[in-house]
Amino acid sequence: MFNPTLVTLFLCFILATKVYAQDDKIHFETNAWNEILAKAKTENKPIFVDFYAEWCGPCKMMSNQVFTNKDVATYYNANFISVKIDAEKQEAALVEKTGITAYPSLYYFMPDGTVITKQIGALNAKQFKSFGQSVVDMIGITKKLPELEAAYTKNPQDLQATTTYIKALTLSNQLAKADSLATIYLPKIAEKDLEKAENWEIVSRYVKNFESCEFQYVLTHAKSFLELYGEEAYSNFFYQAMNTTFEKVVKAQNYEGLAPIKKYYVQFNQQMGSEFKEQYLISSVDMYYYNAIGNKEKYIELMISQTDTYLLENGEELIKRIFEIVQKYDTKPALDKALTWAQKLAKKEDNSLSNYVLATVYFKQGNKVEAKKYLDTAMTKNDNPELDQYMSALKQELNK
């Protein structure tokens, strides 16, 4: 059945996945969950579960590119009992118990079935292996917690003992306690020492306050942190603090509270070399806010204005905005605007994707004649197997 809510997922993985022909791959057990638990207890190994869905593009990417990676397979086969579960068809009780709502959901269990940790969303091979290693480390460090806690309690002024204890609490998923200790620990060290790897590990996870000395130091010395730890780590640090502040503003519905968020969001994007203009970034924060508080009218007004002003020549972003309207809005003005954008896109790029987008908008508007016309064109031009399944689903709907 055609489902426009799945299209955004597809867009992130529009390039056909590449299958690596190699012998090394993760060995996935096929037994029932209770038998998996029994085997895990016998072998004294944690369990890795890939909760997936057949239609999920990111899931297929991981199956084809990550689970077949030699280094990944060697590590996981040695350290885990691995299982793939189609969450829409298999092990319904386990799926309900764990609350699976997104794919892929990568879960790690103790042999008794207790959840250790989870990762929602796809990872590349390097990230996936690293995540598995952190799980193994977590299990090992948990056994040493009493010893490390005793060392810290004996001398709370011992910065090394404090650092070690915070990391152990983090690895054992006792994040609230680790956060509390980090708040005490970080002000005790010299600002320059925030750049050291052992401290950055704590800063990047637990500094979430825009006004804290630690946040201000990192933002002011962004060049150093970018050189030391890379764009991804620096971005994660920034968005963690931004989202923490944003959640408070949204909860209080305090529009004026967006001022520091806008200020630092612009500064961050400039540091990262963003091509977007300052006003675009500021309007983005406003959009996030109105979307979060449920003001759909104000959100769509800002979204349309921003798109018309900045994104009409950006095909990828334009498609995302079109499908956002198709998925979330039924009003004639919003759908007419999506149609205008889709027509512009198809005129500029007369390919299978642009024609499919146009067909989807017409279908949403209830114009099956035009939808079929552009879908036929899209199918004639298409050479992408991933897009083909979405077009086939739309065709089935049109033929009803």
C-alpha positions as CSV (number, residue, x, y, z in Angstrom):
1,M,0.0,0.0,0.0
2,F,1.3,3.5,-0.9
3,N,2.4,5.2,2.3
4,P,3.8,8.8,1.8
5,T,5.2,8.8,5.4
6,L,7.8,6.3,4.2
7,V,9.0,8.5,1.4
8,T,11.2,10.7,3.5
9,L,13.1,7.6,4.7
10,F,13.6,6.6,1.1
11,L,15.0,10.0,0.1
12,C,17.9,9.6,2.5
13,F,18.8,6.3,0.7
14,I,17.8,7.0,-2.9
15,L,21.0,5.6,-4.2
16,A,20.7,1.9,-4.7
17,T,22.6,0.0,-2.0
18,K,25.7,-1.9,-3.0
19,V,26.1,-5.5,-2.0
20,Y,29.6,-6.6,-1.1
21,A,30.4,-10.0,-2.3
22,Q,32.5,-11.5,0.5
23,D,32.4,-14.5,2.7
24,D,32.7,-12.6,6.0
25,K,29.4,-11.6,7.6
26,I,27.7,-11.6,11.0
27,H,26.1,-15.0,11.8
28,F,22.5,-14.4,12.7
29,E,20.6,-17.0,14.7
30,T,17.2,-18.1,13.4
31,N,15.8,-19.7,16.6
32,A,12.9,-18.4,18.7
33,W,13.7,-15.8,21.3
34,N,13.6,-18.2,24.3
35,E,16.1,-20.5,22.6
36,I,18.3,-17.5,21.9
37,L,18.3,-16.6,25.6
38,A,19.2,-20.2,26.5
39,K,22.2,-20.2,24.1
40,A,23.3,-16.8,25.4
41,K,23.3,-18.1,28.9
42,T,25.2,-21.2,27.9
43,E,27.9,-19.2,26.0
44,N,27.8,-16.3,28.5
45,K,27.5,-13.8,25.7
46,P,25.3,-10.7,25.3
47,I,22.8,-10.6,22.5
48,F,22.6,-8.2,19.6
49,V,19.2,-7.8,17.9
50,D,18.6,-6.0,14.7
51,F,14.9,-5.1,14.8
52,Y,14.1,-4.2,11.1
53,A,11.2,-3.9,8.6
54,E,11.2,-5.1,5.1
55,W,10.5,-1.7,3.6
56,C,13.2,0.1,5.6
57,G,16.0,1.5,3.3
58,P,18.5,2.1,6.2
59,C,17.9,-1.5,7.4
60,K,18.8,-2.8,3.9
61,M,21.9,-0.6,3.9
62,M,23.1,-2.1,7.1
63,S,22.4,-5.7,6.0
64,N,24.3,-5.1,2.7
65,Q,27.1,-3.0,3.8
66,V,27.6,-3.2,7.5
67,F,26.8,-6.7,8.6
68,T,29.0,-8.0,5.7
69,N,32.0,-6.0,6.8
70,K,34.9,-8.3,7.7
71,D,36.0,-6.4,10.8
72,V,32.4,-6.0,12.0
73,A,31.6,-9.7,11.5
74,T,34.8,-10.9,13.2
75,Y,34.1,-8.8,16.3
76,Y,30.4,-9.5,16.6
77,N,30.7,-13.2,16.0
78,A,33.3,-13.4,18.7
79,N,31.4,-11.3,21.3
80,F,27.7,-11.5,20.7
81,I,24.8,-13.9,19.9
82,S,23.3,-12.0,16.9
83,V,19.6,-12.1,15.8
84,K,17.6,-10.3,13.1
85,I,13.9,-9.8,13.9
86,D,11.3,-8.5,11.4
87,A,9.5,-6.4,14.0
88,E,6.3,-6.3,11.9
89,K,6.1,-10.1,11.6
90,Q,8.1,-11.8,14.3
91,E,8.4,-12.1,18.1
92,A,5.4,-9.8,18.7
93,A,5.7,-10.1,22.5
94,L,9.4,-9.0,22.5
95,V,8.7,-6.2,20.1
96,E,5.9,-4.9,22.2
97,K,7.9,-5.2,25.4
98,T,10.9,-3.3,24.0
99,G,8.6,-0.6,22.4
100,I,10.0,-0.8,18.9
101,T,8.6,2.1,16.8
102,A,11.5,3.0,14.4
103,Y,13.8,1.1,12.2
104,P,16.5,-0.1,12.4
105,S,16.4,-0.4,16.2
106,L,19.7,-2.0,17.3
107,Y,19.3,-3.5,20.8
108,Y,21.8,-5.2,23.1
109,F,20.6,-7.6,25.8
110,M,22.2,-9.5,28.7
111,P,21.8,-13.3,28.5
112,D,18.8,-13.0,30.9
113,G,17.0,-10.7,28.5
114,T,17.7,-7.4,30.3
115,V,18.3,-4.5,27.9
116,I,21.9,-3.1,28.1
117,T,21.5,-0.3,25.7
118,K,20.1,0.5,22.2
119,Q,20.8,2.6,19.1
120,I,17.9,3.9,17.0
121,G,18.9,4.5,13.4
122,A,21.5,3.1,11.0
123,L,25.3,3.2,11.7
124,N,28.1,2.7,9.3
125,A,30.6,-0.1,9.8
126,K,33.1,1.8,11.9
127,Q,30.3,3.3,14.1
128,F,28.6,-0.1,14.5
129,K,31.8,-1.9,15.5
130,S,32.6,0.9,17.9
131,F,29.1,0.7,19.4
132,G,29.5,-3.0,20.0
133,Q,32.9,-2.4,21.6
134,S,31.3,0.1,24.0
135,V,28.7,-2.5,25.0
136,V,31.4,-5.0,25.8
137,D,33.3,-2.3,27.7
138,M,30.1,-1.4,29.6
139,I,29.6,-5.0,30.7
140,G,33.2,-5.2,31.9
141,I,33.3,-1.9,33.7
142,T,30.0,-2.6,35.5
143,K,31.8,-5.3,37.4
144,K,34.4,-2.9,38.7
145,L,32.0,-0.1,39.8
146,P,32.1,-0.9,43.5
147,E,35.9,-0.7,43.5
148,L,35.9,2.6,41.5
149,E,33.2,4.1,43.7
150,A,35.2,3.3,46.8
151,A,38.3,5.0,45.4
152,Y,36.3,8.2,44.6
153,T,34.6,8.2,48.0
154,K,37.9,7.9,49.8
155,N,39.3,11.0,48.1
156,P,36.8,13.1,46.1
157,Q,39.6,15.6,45.4
158,D,41.5,13.1,43.4
159,L,40.7,14.3,39.8
160,Q,41.9,11.1,38.2
161,A,39.8,8.9,40.4
162,T,36.8,11.2,39.7
163,T,37.4,11.0,35.9
164,T,37.6,7.2,36.0
165,Y,34.5,6.9,38.1
166,I,32.5,9.3,35.8
167,K,33.5,7.2,32.8
168,A,32.6,4.0,34.5
169,L,29.1,5.3,35.5
170,T,28.7,6.4,31.9
171,L,29.6,3.0,30.5
172,S,27.3,1.3,32.9
173,N,24.4,3.6,31.8
174,Q,24.1,5.4,35.2
175,L,23.9,8.7,33.4
176,A,22.2,10.8,36.0
177,K,24.8,10.0,38.6
178,A,27.6,10.6,36.1
179,D,26.0,14.0,35.2
180,S,25.9,15.1,38.8
181,L,29.6,14.3,39.3
182,A,30.6,15.9,36.0
183,T,29.0,19.2,37.3
184,I,31.2,19.0,40.3
185,Y,34.4,17.9,38.5
186,L,34.6,20.2,35.5
187,P,34.8,23.5,37.3
188,K,37.9,22.1,39.2
189,I,40.0,21.8,36.1
190,A,41.8,24.5,34.1
191,E,39.9,25.7,31.1
192,K,42.7,24.7,28.7
193,D,42.5,21.2,30.0
194,L,39.0,20.9,28.6
195,E,40.7,20.2,25.3
196,K,42.3,17.0,26.7
197,A,40.8,13.8,25.4
198,E,39.9,12.5,28.9
199,N,38.0,15.7,29.7
200,W,36.4,16.2,26.3
201,E,34.8,12.8,26.7
202,I,33.0,14.2,29.8
203,V,32.4,17.7,28.4
204,S,30.9,16.4,25.1
205,R,28.4,14.3,27.0
206,Y,27.5,16.3,30.0
207,V,27.8,20.0,29.2
208,K,24.4,21.1,28.2
209,N,24.0,24.7,29.5
210,F,24.6,27.6,27.1
211,E,25.7,29.8,29.9
212,S,28.2,27.4,31.5
213,C,31.9,28.3,31.4
214,E,32.6,25.0,29.7
215,F,30.1,25.6,26.9
216,Q,31.4,29.2,26.4
217,Y,35.0,28.0,26.3
218,V,34.3,25.3,23.7
219,L,32.3,27.6,21.5
220,T,35.0,30.3,21.7
221,H,37.8,27.8,20.9
222,A,35.8,25.9,18.2
223,K,38.8,25.8,15.9
224,S,40.8,23.8,18.4
225,F,38.0,21.3,19.2
226,L,37.2,20.9,15.5
227,E,40.9,20.1,14.8
228,L,41.2,17.7,17.7
229,Y,37.9,15.9,17.5
230,G,36.2,16.6,14.1
231,E,33.0,18.1,12.9
232,E,30.7,15.3,14.0
233,A,31.8,15.4,17.6
234,Y,31.7,19.2,17.8
235,S,28.2,19.2,16.1
236,N,26.9,16.6,18.6
237,F,28.2,18.7,21.5
238,F,26.5,21.8,20.2
239,Y,23.2,20.3,19.4
240,Q,23.0,18.6,22.8
241,A,23.2,22.0,24.5
242,M,20.9,23.6,22.0
243,N,18.2,20.9,22.3
244,T,18.4,21.0,26.1
245,T,17.7,24.8,26.1
246,F,15.1,24.4,23.3
247,E,13.1,21.8,25.3
248,K,12.9,24.2,28.2
249,V,11.7,27.0,26.0
250,V,9.1,24.8,24.4
251,K,7.8,23.5,27.7
252,A,7.4,27.0,29.0
253,Q,6.1,28.3,25.5
254,N,8.5,31.2,26.0
255,Y,9.2,32.6,22.6
256,E,11.6,35.2,24.0
257,G,13.7,32.3,25.3
258,L,14.7,31.5,21.7
259,A,17.0,34.6,21.6
260,P,20.2,32.8,22.9
261,I,19.4,29.7,20.7
262,K,19.2,31.9,17.6
263,K,22.5,33.7,18.6
264,Y,24.5,30.5,19.1
265,Y,22.8,28.6,16.2
266,V,24.0,31.3,13.8
267,Q,27.5,31.3,15.4
268,F,27.7,27.6,15.2
269,N,26.7,27.4,11.5
270,Q,29.2,30.1,10.7
271,Q,31.9,28.1,12.4
272,M,30.9,25.1,10.3
273,G,31.0,27.0,7.1
274,S,27.3,26.9,6.4
275,E,26.1,28.6,3.2
276,F,22.8,29.6,4.6
277,K,22.2,33.2,5.4
278,E,21.7,34.4,9.0
279,Q,18.0,35.2,8.5
280,Y,17.4,31.7,7.1
281,L,18.9,30.2,10.3
282,I,16.9,32.4,12.5
283,S,13.7,31.6,10.7
284,S,14.6,27.9,11.1
285,V,14.7,28.2,14.9
286,D,11.2,29.9,14.7
287,M,10.0,27.0,12.6
288,Y,11.3,24.4,15.1
289,Y,9.6,26.3,17.9
290,Y,6.1,26.6,16.3
291,N,6.3,23.0,15.2
292,A,7.2,21.8,18.7
293,I,4.4,23.7,20.4
294,G,1.9,22.4,17.8
295,N,1.1,25.6,16.0
296,K,0.7,24.1,12.6
297,E,-0.7,27.3,11.0
298,K,2.3,29.4,12.0
299,Y,4.8,26.7,11.2
300,I,3.5,26.1,7.6
301,E,3.4,29.9,7.1
302,L,7.0,30.2,8.0
303,M,8.0,27.1,6.1
304,I,6.4,28.2,2.9
305,S,8.0,31.7,3.2
306,Q,11.4,30.3,3.9
307,T,11.2,27.8,1.1
308,D,10.1,30.5,-1.4
309,T,12.9,32.8,-0.3
310,Y,15.8,30.4,0.0
311,L,15.2,26.9,-1.3
312,L,13.6,27.0,-4.8
313,E,16.9,26.1,-6.5
314,N,17.8,23.5,-3.9
315,G,16.2,20.3,-5.4
316,E,16.9,18.0,-2.5
317,E,15.5,20.4,0.2
318,L,12.6,21.3,-2.0
319,I,11.6,17.6,-2.3
320,K,11.7,17.3,1.5
321,R,9.4,20.3,1.9
322,I,7.0,18.9,-0.7
323,F,6.7,15.6,1.0
324,E,6.4,17.2,4.4
325,I,3.3,19.0,3.2
326,V,1.9,15.8,1.6
327,Q,2.4,13.9,4.8
328,K,1.1,16.5,7.3
329,Y,-1.3,18.9,5.6
330,D,-4.6,18.6,3.9
331,T,-5.4,22.3,3.3
332,K,-5.8,23.6,-0.3
333,P,-3.3,26.5,0.1
334,A,-0.6,24.2,1.4
335,L,-1.1,21.5,-1.2
336,D,-1.3,24.1,-4.0
337,K,2.1,25.5,-2.9
338,A,3.5,21.9,-2.9
339,L,2.1,21.5,-6.4
340,T,3.8,24.7,-7.5
341,W,7.1,23.6,-6.1
342,A,6.8,20.1,-7.7
343,Q,5.9,21.6,-11.1
344,K,9.0,23.9,-10.9
345,L,11.1,20.9,-10.0
346,A,9.8,18.7,-12.8
347,K,10.4,21.6,-15.3
348,K,13.9,22.0,-14.1
349,E,14.8,18.3,-13.7
350,D,12.6,16.1,-15.9
351,N,13.6,12.8,-14.4
352,S,11.9,9.8,-12.7
353,L,12.1,11.3,-9.2
354,S,10.7,14.7,-10.1
355,N,7.8,13.1,-12.0
356,Y,7.1,10.8,-9.1
357,V,7.0,13.7,-6.7
358,L,4.6,15.5,-9.0
359,A,2.4,12.4,-9.2
360,T,2.4,12.1,-5.4
361,V,1.2,15.7,-5.0
362,Y,-1.6,15.2,-7.5
363,F,-2.7,12.0,-5.8
364,K,-2.8,13.8,-2.5
365,Q,-5.0,16.5,-4.1
366,G,-7.4,13.8,-5.4
367,N,-6.5,14.3,-9.1
368,K,-5.9,10.7,-10.2
369,V,-5.8,11.6,-13.9
370,E,-2.8,13.9,-13.6
371,A,-1.2,11.6,-10.9
372,K,-1.4,8.6,-13.3
373,K,0.0,10.7,-16.2
374,Y,3.1,11.7,-14.2
375,L,3.5,8.4,-12.6
376,D,3.6,6.7,-16.0
377,T,6.3,9.1,-17.1
378,A,8.3,8.5,-13.9
379,M,8.1,4.7,-14.4
380,T,9.2,5.0,-18.0
381,K,12.2,7.0,-17.0
382,N,13.1,5.1,-13.9
383,D,16.2,2.9,-13.5
384,N,16.4,2.9,-9.7
385,P,15.0,-0.3,-7.9
386,E,14.5,1.6,-4.7
387,L,12.3,4.2,-6.3
388,D,10.5,1.5,-8.2
389,Q,8.8,0.0,-5.1
390,Y,7.4,3.4,-4.1
391,M,6.0,4.0,-7.6
392,S,4.5,0.5,-7.7
393,A,2.7,1.2,-4.4
394,L,1.3,4.5,-5.7
395,K,0.2,2.7,-8.9
396,Q,-1.8,0.2,-6.8
397,E,-3.6,3.1,-5.1
398,L,-4.4,4.8,-8.3
399,N,-5.9,1.6,-9.7
400,K,-8.3,1.1,-6.9
